[in-house]
């Protein structure tokens, strides 16, 4: 299904919303607001001037791939640093964690110049030396001290930072009572079918969240943070309870003393993000991907319906429902429901033992359950986002060199009858990575208010600038219209510093600002005393510091 021009105009109120956006001074220009989904320059016109680009309907002059050690933006745009690793976030002295990833901004009701930014902190690995002094490259011959482990776990998880707008620029308030760290030692409770079960060793609570990649926000203004590569942290920190990690974690940023919740009904795997919407009947639907080669795409449908008057009590919708895995061959969502799916009840291991005794077993061993019911293994399903107009689901499949898929693609899923709780769907490739498209390894996605898709890339650090990936330069941020003559074409908006990737794009203030993370700058470093990147160069000789920026027009 394609969005026609007439449908688009109906969506924006025949220009009323567009004109309102122009008045508000959005990140993008007037000509983009009015024509963003329609004719724009082809990649060959990237060298044209900004005025020519605007005349052709593009809101910026696309930049070319490059290898500079800076965050490169088009003419007419600039970035302000919001928070970097080590910055203080509250009066207690808590500091902003490492390797910023997912961002979401939640303004205070009725206050246009104040809000809370949630940021994930994913991992350390090659840059751990700058955090706790441990040389990861020598980890086979060294062991972390207890102090190094504590520092390691503290700098993962997530940060709540209070931002205030001063003279048109968003700035971190280091003394706010809302500033908070959720990290690898924070008390967290379990909820849902696996909480307290034998499959979870009877646990109803745990300590810590880490491996936090992307996420989402709920309809009741809480954050869902997704635990992804937790096996790394479990190994690095000598933890013995792997089943307690790999979940979706709910955090209430407006309640500094609240206890985060791991929602077990959403399954345990290497979660990339969550995309929430409502079905036609009002049920909550959550789309999710498992970011590993040959893993699966999931969705969850709540039993109950959303009640906007119930506020945060709607959180219980995440604890009672049905988890599905996608079979792309047949266009079917297969229920991972122990009581209703005989394949799960009959599944046995090679030694003849029963694999699943109950629903808690299914959720704790979600990947195995998806395999047993015939879900389709995919090429690293990462971010899923829902189109704001037609409600189709866009999925980035980053790559899978096991099958020769080096550059990845973005796939569009359309539910039957456009009902998100249905069990049938169709799909198509929206954009494929490679030399012709100009991008490789799509990762996080975000839609602006007019349904243009924004995508960041995740070319693995060791491959940046090498072999088949040399033509792409550093990782970047791309703009892809989703309708019109040039739908699916990618135009580069930003280029990342050396060794880094850009993550967590999040539009705020009616698209006047784009929050974006710069993750692991300098990860290509071989000598810690001479890092390959020193972004953002706060002072001479400084170490590379991952963090968050706000992009705006100059």
C-alpha positions as CSV (number, residue, x, y, z in Angstrom):
1,X,0.0,0.0,0.0
2,X,1.4,3.4,-1.0
3,X,0.4,6.8,0.4
4,X,-1.0,8.9,-2.3
5,X,-0.7,12.7,-2.5
6,X,-4.4,13.1,-1.7
7,X,-4.1,10.8,1.3
8,X,-1.0,12.8,2.5
9,X,-2.8,16.1,2.2
10,X,-5.8,14.7,4.1
11,X,-3.3,13.6,6.8
12,X,-1.9,17.1,7.2
13,X,-5.3,18.8,7.1
14,X,-4.8,20.1,3.5
15,X,-1.8,22.1,4.5
16,X,-2.9,23.4,7.9
17,X,-0.6,21.1,9.9
18,X,2.2,21.8,7.5
19,X,1.8,25.6,7.8
20,X,1.6,25.3,11.6
21,X,4.9,23.3,11.5
22,X,6.5,26.0,9.4
23,X,5.5,28.7,11.9
24,X,7.0,26.6,14.7
25,X,10.3,26.7,13.0
26,X,11.0,23.0,12.6
27,X,14.4,21.4,12.1
28,X,13.5,21.2,8.5
29,X,12.7,24.1,6.2
30,X,9.5,25.4,4.8
31,X,9.9,23.8,1.4
32,X,10.6,20.4,3.1
33,X,7.5,20.7,5.3
34,X,5.3,21.3,2.2
35,X,7.0,18.9,-0.2
36,X,9.1,16.5,1.9
37,X,7.4,13.3,0.6
38,X,7.5,14.4,-3.1
39,X,10.1,15.1,-5.7
40,X,13.5,15.6,-4.2
41,X,17.0,15.5,-5.7
42,X,18.6,12.1,-6.8
43,X,21.9,11.1,-5.2
44,X,23.7,12.6,-8.3
45,X,22.6,16.1,-7.2
46,X,24.4,15.9,-3.9
47,X,26.9,18.5,-4.9
48,X,24.4,21.1,-5.6
49,X,24.0,24.2,-3.4
50,X,21.6,24.4,-0.5
51,X,19.3,26.8,-2.5
52,X,19.2,24.3,-5.4
53,X,18.4,21.5,-3.0
54,X,15.5,23.5,-1.5
55,X,14.1,24.4,-4.9
56,X,14.0,20.6,-5.6
57,X,12.1,19.9,-2.3
58,X,15.0,18.6,-0.2
59,X,15.5,20.3,3.2
60,X,19.2,20.1,3.2
61,X,22.2,19.5,0.9
62,X,23.1,15.8,1.4
63,X,26.7,15.3,2.5
64,X,29.1,12.9,0.9
65,X,30.6,9.9,2.7
66,X,33.8,10.9,4.5
67,X,36.2,9.7,7.2
68,X,36.7,12.9,9.3
69,X,36.8,12.7,13.0
70,X,33.8,14.8,13.7
71,X,30.0,14.8,13.6
72,X,29.5,16.3,10.1
73,X,26.2,17.9,9.2
74,X,24.9,19.7,6.1
75,X,25.3,23.4,5.6
76,X,22.9,25.3,7.8
77,X,22.8,22.9,10.7
78,X,24.7,22.6,14.0
79,X,24.8,20.4,17.1
80,X,24.9,21.2,20.8
81,X,26.4,18.7,23.2
82,X,23.8,17.6,25.7
83,X,25.7,15.1,27.9
84,X,28.9,13.1,27.6
85,X,30.3,10.2,29.5
86,X,31.3,11.3,33.0
87,X,29.0,14.4,33.2
88,X,27.2,14.9,36.5
89,X,23.4,14.3,36.3
90,X,22.3,15.1,39.8
91,X,23.3,16.6,43.2
92,X,24.3,13.1,44.5
93,X,27.1,13.0,42.0
94,X,25.8,10.4,39.7
95,X,27.4,10.6,36.2
96,X,26.3,10.0,32.7
97,X,27.1,6.4,31.6
98,X,29.1,5.1,28.7
99,X,28.2,4.3,25.1
100,X,25.0,6.3,24.7
101,X,22.4,4.6,22.6
102,X,18.6,5.0,22.5
103,X,17.1,8.4,23.4
104,X,13.6,9.6,24.1
105,X,12.5,13.0,25.3
106,X,9.5,13.5,27.6
107,X,8.6,17.1,28.2
108,X,7.0,18.2,31.4
109,X,3.3,18.8,30.9
110,X,2.6,22.5,30.2
111,X,6.3,23.3,30.2
112,X,7.8,23.8,26.7
113,X,11.3,24.6,27.9
114,X,11.8,21.7,30.4
115,X,11.8,17.9,30.0
116,X,13.5,14.6,30.8
117,X,15.8,12.8,28.4
118,X,16.2,9.0,28.8
119,X,19.4,7.6,27.3
120,X,20.5,3.9,27.1
121,X,24.1,2.9,27.9
122,X,24.9,-0.3,26.0
123,X,28.4,-1.8,26.5
124,X,32.1,-1.1,27.1
125,X,34.3,-3.8,25.3
126,X,37.2,-2.3,23.4
127,X,37.0,1.1,25.1
128,X,36.7,-0.3,28.7
129,X,40.2,1.1,29.4
130,X,38.8,4.6,29.5
131,X,36.1,3.7,32.0
132,X,37.9,1.5,34.6
133,X,41.5,1.1,33.4
134,X,41.0,-2.5,32.3
135,X,42.7,-3.4,29.0
136,X,40.0,-5.5,27.2
137,X,42.5,-6.5,24.5
138,X,44.4,-8.4,27.2
139,X,41.4,-9.9,28.9
140,X,42.5,-13.4,28.1
141,X,45.5,-12.9,30.4
142,X,44.0,-10.5,33.0
143,X,41.1,-10.5,35.4
144,X,39.0,-7.6,36.5
145,X,39.2,-6.5,40.1
146,X,36.0,-6.1,42.1
147,X,36.3,-2.4,41.8
148,X,36.7,-2.6,38.1
149,X,33.5,-4.7,37.9
150,X,31.5,-2.3,39.9
151,X,32.7,0.6,37.7
152,X,31.9,-1.5,34.7
153,X,28.3,-2.2,35.7
154,X,27.7,1.3,37.0
155,X,28.4,2.8,33.6
156,X,25.8,0.7,31.8
157,X,22.0,0.7,31.9
158,X,20.5,4.2,31.4
159,X,20.4,7.8,32.5
160,X,17.6,10.2,33.2
161,X,18.8,13.8,32.6
162,X,16.8,16.9,33.2
163,X,17.1,19.3,30.2
164,X,16.2,23.0,30.3
165,X,16.1,25.3,27.3
166,X,18.2,28.4,27.8
167,X,18.4,31.0,25.0
168,X,17.1,28.5,22.5
169,X,19.6,25.8,23.4
170,X,18.9,22.6,25.4
171,X,21.2,22.2,28.4
172,X,21.7,19.5,31.1
173,X,20.7,20.5,34.6
174,X,23.3,18.7,36.8
175,X,21.4,19.5,40.0
176,X,17.9,18.4,39.2
177,X,16.1,16.0,41.5
178,X,15.0,14.1,38.4
179,X,18.5,13.2,37.4
180,X,19.0,9.5,37.9
181,X,21.1,6.5,37.0
182,X,19.6,3.0,36.4
183,X,22.6,0.7,36.1
184,X,24.0,-2.8,36.6
185,X,23.4,-2.8,40.4
186,X,19.9,-1.1,40.5
187,X,17.1,-3.2,42.2
188,X,14.6,-4.3,39.6
189,X,11.4,-6.4,39.9
190,X,10.0,-9.0,37.5
191,X,6.4,-9.0,36.3
192,X,4.4,-11.3,34.1
193,X,4.2,-15.1,33.7
194,X,7.8,-15.9,34.4
195,X,8.1,-13.9,37.6
196,X,8.6,-16.2,40.6
197,X,8.5,-19.3,38.3
198,X,10.8,-22.3,38.3
199,X,12.0,-21.2,34.9
200,X,13.4,-18.1,36.6
201,X,14.6,-19.9,39.6
202,X,11.8,-18.5,41.7
203,X,13.1,-15.0,41.3
204,X,10.7,-12.0,41.6
205,X,13.4,-9.4,41.6
206,X,17.0,-9.0,40.5
207,X,19.8,-6.5,40.4
208,X,20.8,-4.5,37.3
209,X,20.1,-3.9,33.7
210,X,22.8,-3.7,31.0
211,X,23.3,-4.3,27.3
212,X,20.6,-1.6,26.8
213,X,20.4,-1.0,23.1
214,X,17.3,0.7,21.8
215,X,13.8,1.0,23.3
216,X,10.6,2.9,23.1
217,X,8.0,4.9,25.1
218,X,4.6,3.8,26.4
219,X,1.3,5.5,25.9
220,X,1.5,6.5,29.6
221,X,4.9,8.2,29.4
222,X,7.3,5.7,30.7
223,X,10.4,4.3,29.0
224,X,10.9,0.8,27.7
225,X,14.6,0.0,27.6
226,X,15.8,-3.2,25.8
227,X,18.5,-5.5,27.1
228,X,20.5,-6.8,24.1
229,X,24.0,-8.2,24.2
230,X,23.8,-9.2,27.8
231,X,26.0,-12.3,27.3
232,X,29.0,-10.0,27.0
233,X,28.4,-8.4,30.3
234,X,27.6,-11.6,32.1
235,X,31.0,-13.0,30.9
236,X,33.0,-9.9,31.6
237,X,31.6,-9.5,35.1
238,X,31.5,-13.2,36.1
239,X,27.8,-13.2,36.7
240,X,26.0,-16.6,37.1
241,X,22.4,-15.7,36.5
242,X,22.0,-15.2,32.7
243,X,18.2,-15.9,32.8
244,X,17.7,-12.6,34.7
245,X,18.8,-10.6,31.7
246,X,17.6,-10.2,28.1
247,X,14.3,-8.6,29.0
248,X,12.4,-5.3,28.3
249,X,12.7,-3.0,31.3
250,X,10.1,-0.3,32.1
251,X,11.4,2.9,33.8
252,X,9.3,5.8,35.1
253,X,11.6,8.9,34.6
254,X,9.2,11.2,36.4
255,X,9.3,9.2,39.6
256,X,13.0,9.1,40.8
257,X,12.2,6.6,43.6
258,X,10.3,4.1,41.5
259,X,11.5,0.5,40.9
260,X,12.0,-0.5,37.3
261,X,10.1,-3.5,36.0
262,X,11.3,-6.4,33.7
263,X,8.2,-7.5,31.7
264,X,8.6,-11.2,31.1
265,X,5.5,-11.5,28.9
266,X,7.5,-9.8,26.2
267,X,10.0,-12.7,26.1
268,X,13.7,-13.1,26.7
269,X,16.1,-12.6,23.8
270,X,18.5,-9.9,22.5
271,X,16.0,-7.1,22.3
272,X,16.7,-4.2,20.0
273,X,13.7,-2.0,20.6
274,X,10.0,-1.8,21.1
275,X,7.4,-0.1,18.9
276,X,3.9,0.4,20.5
277,X,0.5,0.9,19.0
278,X,-3.1,0.0,19.5
279,X,-5.2,-2.5,17.6
280,X,-8.6,-1.7,16.3
281,X,-10.1,-3.2,19.4
282,X,-7.9,-1.0,21.7
283,X,-5.4,-3.8,22.6
284,X,-1.8,-2.8,23.2
285,X,0.5,-4.2,20.5
286,X,4.3,-4.2,20.9
287,X,6.6,-5.0,17.9
288,X,10.2,-6.2,18.7
289,X,13.3,-7.6,16.9
290,X,16.0,-9.9,18.1
291,X,19.3,-8.4,16.9
292,X,21.3,-11.5,16.0
293,X,22.0,-13.4,12.8
294,X,19.2,-15.9,12.0
295,X,16.9,-14.6,14.8
296,X,13.2,-13.6,14.7
297,X,10.7,-10.7,14.6
298,X,8.1,-10.7,17.4
299,X,4.9,-8.9,18.4
300,X,3.0,-8.9,21.6
301,X,-0.8,-8.4,21.9
302,X,-2.3,-7.6,25.3
303,X,-5.3,-9.4,26.7
304,X,-6.8,-6.2,28.0
305,X,-7.5,-2.9,26.3
306,X,-5.8,0.5,26.9
307,X,-7.6,3.0,29.1
308,X,-6.2,6.5,28.7
309,X,-7.8,7.5,32.0
310,X,-5.9,4.8,33.9
311,X,-2.5,6.4,33.4
312,X,0.4,4.3,34.6
313,X,-1.9,1.5,35.7
314,X,-1.9,0.5,32.0
315,X,1.6,-1.0,32.6
316,X,-0.2,-4.2,33.6
317,X,-1.1,-4.6,29.9
318,X,2.5,-5.6,29.4
319,X,2.1,-8.6,31.7
320,X,-0.9,-10.5,30.3
321,X,-1.1,-11.2,26.6
322,X,0.1,-13.3,23.7
323,X,3.6,-13.2,22.2
324,X,3.9,-14.0,18.5
325,X,6.9,-14.8,16.2
326,X,6.7,-14.0,12.5
327,X,6.8,-16.6,9.7
328,X,7.6,-14.5,6.6
329,X,7.2,-17.4,4.2
330,X,3.5,-17.7,4.9
331,X,2.9,-14.2,6.2
332,X,1.7,-15.5,9.6
333,X,2.2,-14.5,13.2
334,X,2.6,-17.8,15.2
335,X,1.5,-17.7,18.8
336,X,4.2,-18.6,21.4
337,X,1.4,-19.8,23.7
338,X,2.0,-23.0,25.6
339,X,-1.6,-23.8,26.2
340,X,-2.8,-23.1,22.6
341,X,0.2,-24.3,20.6
342,X,0.7,-28.0,20.5
343,X,4.2,-27.7,18.9
344,X,5.4,-26.1,22.1
345,X,3.8,-28.8,24.3
346,X,5.3,-31.6,22.1
347,X,8.8,-30.1,21.7
348,X,11.6,-32.3,22.9
349,X,15.3,-32.0,23.1
350,X,17.6,-34.5,21.3
351,X,17.8,-36.6,24.5
352,X,14.1,-36.9,24.6
353,X,13.4,-34.5,27.4
354,X,10.5,-32.1,27.2
355,X,11.7,-28.6,26.3
356,X,8.8,-26.6,27.8
357,X,6.7,-27.3,30.9
358,X,4.7,-24.1,30.9
359,X,4.5,-20.6,29.5
360,X,7.3,-19.4,31.8
361,X,9.6,-21.8,30.1
362,X,8.5,-20.5,26.7
363,X,9.3,-16.9,27.6
364,X,12.6,-17.6,29.3
365,X,13.8,-19.7,26.3
366,X,12.0,-17.6,23.7
367,X,14.4,-18.1,20.8
368,X,14.1,-21.9,21.2
369,X,10.3,-21.6,21.3
370,X,10.3,-19.5,18.1
371,X,12.4,-22.1,16.3
372,X,10.1,-24.9,17.4
373,X,7.0,-23.2,16.0
374,X,8.6,-22.5,12.6
375,X,9.3,-18.8,12.8
376,X,11.5,-17.5,10.0
377,X,15.2,-16.8,10.9
378,X,16.1,-13.3,9.6
379,X,19.2,-11.2,9.0
380,X,19.6,-9.4,12.3
381,X,16.2,-7.8,12.9
382,X,17.0,-4.5,14.7
383,X,14.8,-1.5,14.9
384,X,11.0,-1.6,14.2
385,X,9.0,1.6,13.8
386,X,5.4,2.3,12.9
387,X,4.6,4.7,10.0
388,X,2.6,7.6,11.4
389,X,0.2,7.7,8.5
390,X,-0.6,4.2,7.2
391,X,0.5,2.4,10.4
392,X,2.7,-0.1,8.4
393,X,5.8,-1.5,10.3
394,X,9.3,-0.7,9.0
395,X,12.0,-3.1,10.1
396,X,15.8,-2.7,9.6
397,X,17.6,-6.0,8.9
398,X,21.2,-4.9,9.4
399,X,23.1,-7.7,7.6
400,X,24.0,-11.4,7.7
401,X,27.3,-12.4,6.2
402,X,26.4,-16.0,6.8
403,X,24.0,-15.7,3.9
404,X,26.0,-13.2,1.8
405,X,23.8,-10.3,2.9
406,X,26.5,-7.8,3.5
407,X,24.6,-4.5,3.4
408,X,21.2,-5.2,4.9
409,X,17.8,-3.8,4.0
410,X,14.7,-2.1,5.4
411,X,11.5,-4.1,5.1
412,X,7.9,-2.8,5.3
413,X,5.2,-5.0,6.9
414,X,1.5,-4.4,6.3
415,X,-0.9,-6.2,8.6
416,X,-4.1,-7.7,7.1
417,X,-7.0,-5.2,7.2
418,X,-4.5,-2.8,8.9
419,X,-5.3,-4.4,12.2
420,X,-2.3,-4.8,14.5
421,X,-3.7,-7.7,16.4
422,X,-4.3,-9.8,13.3
423,X,-2.3,-12.9,12.5
424,X,-1.7,-12.4,8.7
425,X,0.6,-9.9,7.0
426,X,2.4,-9.0,3.8
427,X,5.8,-7.5,3.4
428,X,8.1,-5.9,0.9
429,X,11.6,-4.5,0.7
430,X,11.4,-0.7,1.1
431,X,15.2,0.0,0.6
432,X,18.2,-2.2,0.1
433,X,21.7,-1.3,1.3
434,X,24.6,-1.3,-1.2
435,X,26.6,0.9,-3.4
436,X,23.6,2.1,-5.5
437,X,21.6,3.2,-2.4
438,X,24.6,4.7,-0.7
439,X,24.2,3.1,2.7
440,X,25.1,-0.2,4.5
441,X,23.9,-1.9,7.6
442,X,20.7,0.0,8.6
443,X,20.1,0.1,12.3
444,X,17.9,2.5,14.4
445,X,14.9,4.1,12.6
446,X,12.8,7.2,13.4
447,X,9.9,8.9,11.6
448,X,9.5,12.7,11.6
449,X,6.0,14.2,11.9
450,X,5.5,14.0,8.1
451,X,6.4,10.4,7.9
452,X,9.9,10.7,6.4
453,X,12.0,7.9,7.6
454,X,15.4,8.6,9.2
455,X,17.9,5.8,9.6
456,X,21.4,5.4,11.1
457,X,23.9,2.8,10.0
458,X,25.9,0.3,12.0
459,X,28.8,-0.9,9.9
460,X,30.8,-3.0,12.3
461,X,33.9,-1.2,13.6
462,X,36.4,-3.5,12.1
463,X,34.8,-3.2,8.6
464,X,34.5,0.6,8.5
465,X,36.6,1.8,5.6
466,X,37.6,-1.7,4.6
467,X,37.0,-3.8,1.5
468,X,33.4,-3.6,0.3
469,X,32.5,-1.0,2.9
470,X,35.2,1.6,2.0
471,X,32.8,3.5,-0.3
472,X,30.5,4.3,2.6
473,X,33.1,6.1,4.8
474,X,32.1,6.4,8.4
475,X,28.7,5.4,9.8
476,X,26.0,8.0,9.2
477,X,22.4,9.2,9.4
478,X,20.2,9.1,6.3
479,X,16.8,10.6,5.3
480,X,14.4,8.4,3.2
481,X,11.0,9.7,2.0
482,X,8.3,7.1,2.3
483,X,6.1,8.4,-0.5
484,X,6.4,10.1,-3.9
485,X,8.6,9.6,-6.9
486,X,11.8,9.2,-4.8
487,X,10.4,7.0,-2.0
488,X,13.0,4.6,-0.6
489,X,16.0,6.7,-1.8
490,X,18.6,7.6,0.9
491,X,20.2,11.0,1.3
492,X,23.0,11.3,3.9
493,X,22.4,13.9,6.6
494,X,25.2,13.2,9.0
495,X,28.5,11.4,9.2
496,X,29.9,10.0,12.5
497,X,33.3,10.5,14.1
498,X,36.0,7.9,13.5
499,X,35.2,4.5,14.9
500,X,31.7,5.4,16.0
501,X,28.1,4.9,15.0
502,X,25.2,7.3,15.4
503,X,22.3,5.9,17.5
504,X,19.0,6.8,19.1
505,X,17.6,9.4,16.8
506,X,14.6,11.1,18.5
507,X,12.7,14.1,17.2
508,X,11.3,16.6,19.7
509,X,9.7,20.1,19.8
510,X,7.6,19.3,16.7
511,X,10.7,18.3,14.8
512,X,12.6,21.5,15.7
513,X,15.4,19.4,17.4
514,X,16.8,16.0,16.8
515,X,18.5,14.2,19.7
516,X,21.2,11.8,18.6
517,X,23.8,9.7,20.3
518,X,27.4,9.3,19.2
519,X,28.4,5.9,20.4
520,X,31.9,4.4,20.8
521,X,34.0,7.1,19.1
522,X,37.6,5.8,18.8
523,X,36.6,2.1,18.9
524,X,39.2,1.5,16.2
525,X,41.9,2.5,18.7
526,X,45.0,0.3,19.0
527,X,47.0,2.4,21.4
528,X,45.0,3.8,24.3
529,X,47.4,6.7,24.7
530,X,46.8,7.7,21.1
531,X,43.1,7.1,20.4
532,X,41.9,7.0,16.8
533,X,39.2,9.6,17.8
534,X,39.2,12.4,20.3
535,X,35.6,13.5,19.7
536,X,34.3,15.9,21.0
537,X,37.7,17.4,22.0
538,X,36.6,19.2,25.2
539,X,40.3,19.8,26.0
540,X,43.6,19.0,24.5
541,X,44.5,15.4,24.7
542,X,41.1,14.4,26.0
543,X,39.9,10.8,25.6
544,X,37.0,10.0,23.2
545,X,33.7,10.5,25.0
546,X,30.4,9.0,23.8
547,X,27.4,11.1,24.4
548,X,24.2,12.8,23.2
549,X,23.8,15.9,21.0
550,X,20.9,18.0,19.9
551,X,20.8,19.0,16.2
552,X,19.1,22.2,15.1
553,X,19.2,24.7,12.4
554,X,22.1,27.2,12.7
